[in-house]
Amino acid sequence: MFNKILCAIDGAAITERILLYAMHFGKKEGAIVHIVHAYQLPDYYVAQDGFEELANAYRAVAKGVIDDAKEFLEEVGLQVTGEAIEGPPAQVVLEEADRIGADLILVGHRNPKDVTEMLLGSVSQQILNQSRIPVLVIP
């Protein structure tokens, strides 16, 4: 049923639960798991000295999030790919799902962190609203 599963992670505590679901579905379905970590650079610092070092630090942390997740899933025998991609998280996840031909998206859900997120919707809500494939939201 699921040949390619996109697993959207952000490195927060929910990531462990998402990876457990990815492991379960990946083993049960014999699927390839593609891990995606979307991150956004704080562009309001772009004109400041040291911005490039900050950007490099963000990239390094994002790569570490992907590497750790890949290692975990590879240790249990899954075929895993992964990418850290700069951009708006929901957009990145949806574009990456289209690019790889994903059959399922796994994404976490957290409580809204501020009024803006409550009014505009969380990343998981945006993915649910716009996805053309099944989405499993992990609480």
LUMDREN-299656 format. One record per residue: x, y, z of N, C-alpha, C, CB in turn; residue in three letters; residue number from 1. Coordinates in steps of 0.1 Angstrom, whole numbers, plus 2048, in hexadecimal, padded with zeros to 3 digits. Glycine has a CB too. Layout:
// residues N
X; Y; Z; X; Y; Z; X; Y; Z; X; Y; Z; ALA; NUM $
...
***
This chain:
// residues 139
808; 7F4; 800; 800; 800; 800; 809; 80D; 800; 7F7; 800; 80C; MET; 1 $
813; 80D; 809; 81C; 819; 80A; 82A; 814; 805; 81C; 81F; 818; PHE; 2 $
82E; 81A; 7FA; 83C; 816; 7F5; 846; 821; 7F9; 83B; 815; 7E6; ASN; 3 $
842; 82D; 7FA; 84A; 838; 7FE; 843; 841; 808; 84F; 841; 7F1; LYS; 4 $
84A; 842; 814; 844; 849; 81F; 84D; 855; 822; 843; 840; 82C; ILE; 5 $
847; 861; 822; 84E; 86D; 825; 84C; 86F; 834; 84A; 879; 81D; LEU; 6 $
857; 871; 83B; 857; 873; 84A; 85C; 881; 84D; 85F; 868; 851; CYS; 7 $
853; 88A; 850; 857; 898; 853; 85B; 899; 862; 84C; 8A2; 84F; ALA; 8 $
867; 89E; 864; 86B; 89F; 872; 872; 8AD; 874; 875; 894; 876; ILE; 9 $
872; 8B1; 881; 878; 8BE; 884; 882; 8BD; 88F; 86D; 8C8; 888; ASP; 10 $
885; 8B1; 894; 88F; 8AF; 89F; 889; 8B1; 8AD; 89A; 8B9; 89C; GLY; 11 $
87D; 8B5; 8AE; 877; 8B6; 8BB; 874; 8A9; 8C1; 86A; 8BF; 8BA; ALA; 12 $
86F; 8A8; 8CD; 86C; 89C; 8D4; 863; 893; 8CC; 867; 89E; 8E2; ALA; 13 $
859; 898; 8C5; 84F; 891; 8BD; 856; 888; 8B2; 845; 89A; 8B7; ILE; 14 $
862; 88C; 8AF; 86A; 885; 8A4; 86B; 876; 8A7; 877; 88B; 8A2; THR; 15 $
86E; 873; 8B4; 86F; 865; 8B7; 863; 85D; 8B4; 873; 864; 8C6; GLU; 16 $
857; 863; 8B8; 84A; 85B; 8B5; 848; 85A; 8A6; 83E; 863; 8BB; ARG; 17 $
84B; 865; 89E; 849; 864; 890; 852; 859; 88A; 84D; 872; 889; ILE; 18 $
85F; 858; 88F; 868; 84E; 88A; 863; 840; 88D; 876; 850; 88F; LEU; 19 $
85D; 83E; 899; 857; 831; 89C; 84C; 82D; 892; 852; 831; 8AB; LEU; 20 $
844; 837; 88F; 839; 834; 885; 840; 831; 877; 830; 840; 883; TYR; 21 $
84A; 839; 873; 851; 836; 867; 857; 828; 867; 85C; 841; 865; ALA; 22 $
85D; 824; 872; 863; 817; 873; 858; 80C; 871; 86A; 815; 881; MET; 23 $
84D; 80E; 878; 842; 804; 877; 83C; 803; 869; 836; 808; 881; HIS; 24 $
839; 80E; 863; 833; 80E; 855; 83E; 809; 84B; 82E; 81C; 851; PHE; 25 $
84A; 80E; 84D; 855; 80A; 844; 857; 7FB; 844; 862; 811; 848; GLY; 26 $
857; 7F5; 850; 859; 7E7; 851; 84D; 7DF; 84C; 85C; 7E2; 85F; LYS; 27 $
841; 7E3; 850; 835; 7DC; 84C; 832; 7DD; 83D; 829; 7E2; 854; LYS; 28 $
835; 7E8; 837; 832; 7EA; 829; 83E; 7E7; 820; 82D; 7F8; 827; GLU; 29 $
84A; 7E6; 826; 856; 7E5; 81E; 859; 7F1; 816; 855; 7D9; 814; GLY; 30 $
856; 7FD; 81C; 856; 80A; 815; 864; 810; 817; 84C; 813; 81A; ALA; 31 $
867; 819; 80E; 872; 822; 80F; 86E; 82E; 817; 878; 827; 801; ILE; 32 $
875; 832; 821; 872; 83D; 82A; 87B; 849; 826; 873; 83A; 839; VAL; 33 $
875; 854; 823; 87C; 860; 81F; 87A; 86A; 82A; 877; 866; 811; HIS; 34 $
884; 86E; 831; 883; 877; 83C; 886; 886; 837; 88D; 874; 847; ILE; 35 $
87E; 88F; 83B; 87F; 89D; 838; 87F; 8A5; 844; 874; 8A1; 82E; VAL; 36 $
889; 8AE; 845; 889; 8B8; 84F; 88A; 8C6; 848; 896; 8B6; 859; HIS; 37 $
87F; 8CE; 84A; 87F; 8DB; 844; 882; 8E5; 84F; 870; 8DE; 83E; ALA; 38 $
88A; 8EF; 84B; 88E; 8F9; 854; 88E; 906; 84D; 89C; 8F6; 85B; TYR; 39 $
88D; 911; 855; 88D; 91E; 850; 897; 927; 857; 87F; 925; 851; GLN; 40 $
89F; 92D; 84F; 8A9; 936; 855; 8A2; 943; 859; 8B4; 93A; 84A; LEU; 41 $
8A7; 949; 864; 8A1; 956; 869; 8A6; 961; 860; 8A5; 958; 878; PRO; 42 $
89E; 964; 856; 8A3; 96E; 84C; 8A4; 97C; 851; 899; 96D; 840; ASP; 43 $
89E; 97F; 85C; 89F; 98C; 862; 8AD; 98F; 866; 896; 98E; 86D; TYR; 44 $
8B6; 985; 867; 8C4; 987; 86A; 8CD; 988; 85E; 8C9; 97C; 873; TYR; 45 $
8C8; 987; 852; 8D0; 985; 846; 8DA; 991; 844; 8C7; 985; 83A; VAL; 46 $
8D7; 99D; 848; 8E0; 9A8; 846; 8EB; 9A9; 852; 8D9; 9B5; 845; ALA; 47 $
8EA; 9A0; 85C; 8F3; 9A1; 867; 900; 999; 865; 8EC; 99C; 874; GLN; 48 $
90A; 99E; 86B; 917; 997; 86B; 914; 989; 872; 922; 99F; 872; ASP; 49 $
91A; 97F; 86C; 919; 972; 872; 90D; 96A; 86D; 918; 973; 880; GLY; 50 $
905; 970; 863; 8FA; 968; 85E; 8FE; 95B; 858; 8F2; 971; 855; PHE; 51 $
908; 95C; 850; 90C; 94F; 849; 910; 944; 853; 918; 952; 83F; GLU; 52 $
916; 948; 85E; 91A; 93E; 868; 90D; 938; 86E; 923; 944; 873; GLU; 53 $
903; 941; 871; 8F6; 93D; 876; 8F0; 933; 86C; 8ED; 949; 879; LEU; 54 $
8EF; 937; 860; 8E9; 92E; 855; 8F0; 921; 855; 8EA; 935; 847; ALA; 55 $
8FE; 921; 856; 905; 914; 855; 902; 90C; 862; 914; 917; 855; ASN; 56 $
900; 912; 86D; 8FC; 90B; 879; 8EE; 905; 877; 8FC; 914; 885; ALA; 57 $
8E5; 90C; 872; 8D7; 906; 86F; 8D9; 8FA; 866; 8CE; 911; 869; TYR; 58 $
8E0; 8FC; 85B; 8E2; 8F0; 852; 8E8; 8E4; 859; 8EB; 8F5; 846; ARG; 59 $
8F2; 8E7; 861; 8F9; 8DB; 868; 8EF; 8D4; 872; 905; 8E1; 870; ALA; 60 $
8E7; 8DC; 879; 8DD; 8D6; 882; 8D3; 8CE; 87A; 8D6; 8E1; 88B; VAL; 61 $
8CE; 8D4; 86F; 8C4; 8CD; 867; 8CA; 8C0; 861; 8C0; 8D6; 85B; ALA; 62 $
8D6; 8C0; 85D; 8DC; 8B4; 857; 8DE; 8AA; 863; 8EA; 8B7; 852; LYS; 63 $
8E1; 8AE; 86F; 8E2; 8A5; 87A; 8D5; 89E; 87D; 8E7; 8AC; 886; GLY; 64 $
8CA; 8A6; 87C; 8BC; 8A0; 87F; 8B9; 895; 875; 8B1; 8AB; 87E; VAL; 65 $
8BC; 898; 868; 8BA; 88D; 85E; 8C3; 881; 860; 8BD; 893; 850; ILE; 66 $
8D0; 884; 863; 8DA; 879; 864; 8D6; 870; 870; 8E8; 87E; 867; ASP; 67 $
8D2; 876; 87B; 8CD; 86E; 887; 8C1; 865; 884; 8CA; 877; 893; ASP; 68 $
8B7; 86B; 87D; 8AB; 864; 87A; 8AE; 858; 870; 8A1; 86D; 874; ALA; 69 $
8B7; 85B; 866; 8BA; 851; 85C; 8C1; 845; 863; 8C3; 857; 851; LYS; 70 $
8CB; 849; 86C; 8D2; 83E; 873; 8C9; 835; 87B; 8DD; 845; 87C; GLU; 71 $
8BF; 83B; 882; 8B6; 834; 88A; 8AE; 82A; 881; 8AC; 83D; 891; PHE; 72 $
8A9; 82F; 876; 8A0; 826; 86D; 8A9; 81C; 865; 898; 82E; 863; LEU; 73 $
8B5; 81F; 862; 8BD; 816; 85B; 8C2; 80A; 864; 8CA; 81D; 855; GLU; 74 $
8C3; 80D; 871; 8C7; 803; 87A; 8BC; 7F8; 87C; 8C9; 809; 888; GLU; 75 $
8B0; 7FB; 878; 8A5; 7F1; 879; 8A3; 7EB; 86B; 899; 7F7; 87F; VAL; 76 $
8AB; 7EE; 862; 8AB; 7E8; 855; 8A2; 7EE; 84A; 8A6; 7DA; 856; GLY; 77 $
89E; 7FB; 84C; 896; 802; 842; 89F; 808; 838; 88D; 80C; 849; LEU; 78 $
899; 80A; 82C; 8A0; 812; 821; 89B; 820; 824; 89C; 80D; 813; GLN; 79 $
8A5; 829; 826; 8A2; 837; 82A; 8AA; 841; 822; 8A6; 839; 839; VAL; 80 $
8A3; 84B; 81E; 8AA; 857; 818; 8A6; 863; 820; 8A6; 859; 809; THR; 81 $
8AD; 86E; 81F; 8A9; 87A; 827; 8AF; 886; 822; 8AC; 877; 835; GLY; 82 $
8A8; 891; 824; 8AD; 89E; 820; 8A9; 8A9; 82A; 8A9; 8A2; 812; GLU; 83 $
8B2; 8B2; 82D; 8AF; 8BF; 834; 8AD; 8C9; 829; 8BA; 8C2; 83F; ALA; 84 $
8A2; 8D0; 82A; 89F; 8DA; 81F; 89B; 8E7; 825; 894; 8D4; 816; ILE; 85 $
8A0; 8F2; 821; 89D; 8FF; 825; 890; 903; 81F; 8A8; 909; 823; GLU; 86 $
886; 908; 827; 87A; 90D; 821; 86E; 90C; 82B; 877; 906; 814; GLY; 87 $
863; 911; 827; 857; 910; 830; 853; 901; 832; 84B; 918; 82A; PRO; 88 $
852; 8FC; 83E; 851; 8EE; 840; 846; 8E7; 839; 84F; 8EC; 84F; PRO; 89 $
839; 8EC; 839; 82E; 8E5; 832; 831; 8E5; 823; 821; 8ED; 835; ALA; 90 $
835; 8EF; 81E; 838; 8F0; 80F; 843; 8E6; 80C; 83C; 8FE; 80B; GLN; 91 $
84E; 8E5; 813; 859; 8DC; 811; 854; 8CE; 812; 864; 8DE; 81B; VAL; 92 $
84C; 8CB; 81C; 847; 8BD; 81D; 83F; 8B9; 811; 83F; 8BB; 82A; VAL; 93 $
836; 8C1; 80E; 82D; 8BE; 802; 834; 8BD; 7F5; 822; 8C9; 801; LEU; 94 $
83E; 8C6; 7F3; 845; 8C5; 7E6; 84E; 8B9; 7E6; 84E; 8D2; 7E5; GLU; 95 $
854; 8B5; 7F1; 85C; 8AA; 7F2; 854; 89D; 7F0; 864; 8A9; 800; GLU; 96 $
848; 89D; 7F6; 83F; 891; 7F4; 83C; 88F; 7E5; 832; 893; 7FC; ALA; 97 $
839; 89A; 7DE; 837; 899; 7D0; 843; 895; 7C8; 832; 8A7; 7CA; ASP; 98 $
84F; 89A; 7CC; 85B; 897; 7C5; 85F; 888; 7C6; 866; 89F; 7CB; ARG; 99 $
85D; 882; 7D2; 861; 874; 7D3; 855; 86B; 7D0; 866; 872; 7E1; ILE; 100 $
849; 870; 7CE; 83E; 867; 7CB; 839; 860; 7D8; 841; 85D; 7C1; GLY; 101 $
839; 867; 7E3; 835; 861; 7F0; 827; 85C; 7F0; 837; 86B; 7FB; ALA; 102 $
824; 851; 7F7; 817; 84B; 7F9; 811; 84F; 806; 817; 83C; 7F7; ASP; 103 $
819; 854; 80F; 815; 857; 81D; 81E; 862; 823; 814; 84B; 826; LEU; 104 $
819; 86B; 82A; 821; 875; 831; 81E; 873; 840; 81D; 884; 82D; ILE; 105 $
829; 872; 848; 829; 871; 856; 82E; 87F; 85B; 831; 865; 85C; LEU; 106 $
826; 885; 864; 82A; 892; 869; 825; 893; 878; 824; 89E; 861; VAL; 107 $
82C; 89A; 880; 828; 89C; 88E; 81F; 8A8; 890; 834; 89E; 897; GLY; 108 $
819; 8A9; 89B; 810; 8B4; 89F; 814; 8B9; 8AD; 801; 8B0; 89D; HIS; 109 $
815; 8C5; 8AE; 817; 8CB; 8BB; 80C; 8D6; 8BE; 825; 8D2; 8BD; ARG; 110 $
80A; 8D9; 8CA; 801; 8E4; 8CD; 806; 8F1; 8C7; 7FF; 8E5; 8DC; ASN; 111 $
7FD; 8FA; 8C3; 801; 906; 8BD; 80A; 90E; 8C7; 7F5; 90F; 8B9; PRO; 112 $
815; 914; 8C2; 81E; 91B; 8CB; 81A; 92A; 8CD; 82C; 91A; 8C6; LYS; 113 $
812; 92F; 8C4; 80E; 93D; 8C6; 801; 93F; 8BE; 819; 946; 8C0; ASP; 114 $
7FC; 94C; 8C0; 7EF; 94F; 8BA; 7EF; 94E; 8AB; 7EB; 95D; 8BE; VAL; 115 $
7FA; 952; 8A5; 7FB; 951; 896; 7F9; 943; 891; 809; 957; 892; THR; 116 $
800; 93A; 898; 7FF; 92C; 894; 7F0; 927; 896; 808; 923; 89C; GLU; 117 $
7EA; 92B; 8A1; 7DC; 927; 8A3; 7D3; 92C; 898; 7D7; 92D; 8B1; MET; 118 $
7D5; 939; 893; 7CD; 93E; 889; 7D0; 939; 87B; 7CE; 94D; 889; LEU; 119 $
7DD; 938; 878; 7E1; 934; 86B; 7E2; 925; 869; 7EE; 93A; 867; LEU; 120 $
7E4; 91E; 874; 7E5; 90F; 873; 7F3; 90A; 874; 7DF; 90A; 866; GLY; 121 $
7F4; 8FF; 879; 802; 8F9; 87B; 807; 8F3; 86E; 801; 8EE; 886; SER; 122 $
813; 8EE; 86E; 819; 8E8; 862; 811; 8DB; 85F; 828; 8E4; 865; VAL; 123 $
80E; 8D3; 869; 806; 8C7; 867; 7F8; 8CA; 861; 804; 8BF; 874; SER; 124 $
7F2; 8D5; 866; 7E5; 8D8; 860; 7E6; 8DD; 852; 7DF; 8E4; 868; GLN; 125 $
7F0; 8E4; 84E; 7F3; 8E9; 841; 7F5; 8DD; 838; 7FF; 8F2; 840; GLN; 126 $
7FD; 8D3; 83C; 7FF; 8C7; 834; 7F2; 8BF; 832; 80A; 8BE; 83B; ILE; 127 $
7EB; 8BE; 83D; 7DE; 8B7; 83C; 7D4; 8BD; 832; 7D7; 8B6; 849; LEU; 128 $
7D4; 8CB; 832; 7CB; 8D2; 829; 7CF; 8D2; 81A; 7CB; 8E0; 82D; ASN; 129 $
7DC; 8D0; 818; 7E1; 8D1; 80A; 7E6; 8C4; 804; 7EC; 8DB; 80A; GLN; 130 $
7E7; 8BA; 80C; 7ED; 8AD; 807; 7E3; 8A6; 7FE; 7F1; 8A4; 812; SER; 131 $
7E8; 89F; 7F3; 7E0; 897; 7EB; 7E2; 888; 7EE; 7E4; 89A; 7DC; ARG; 132 $
7EA; 885; 7F8; 7EC; 877; 7FC; 7E9; 876; 80B; 7FB; 873; 7FA; ILE; 133 $
7E7; 86A; 810; 7E4; 869; 81F; 7EF; 86F; 828; 7E2; 85A; 822; PRO; 134 $
7EB; 875; 833; 7F3; 87B; 83C; 7F0; 875; 84A; 7F2; 88A; 83C; VAL; 135 $
7FA; 870; 851; 7F8; 86B; 85F; 7FE; 875; 868; 7FD; 85D; 861; LEU; 136 $
7F6; 87C; 870; 7FB; 886; 87A; 7FD; 87F; 887; 7F2; 892; 87B; VAL; 137 $
80A; 87F; 88C; 80D; 879; 899; 80D; 883; 8A4; 81C; 872; 898; ILE; 138 $
804; 880; 8AE; 803; 88A; 8B9; 80F; 889; 8C3; 7F7; 888; 8C1; PRO; 139 $
***
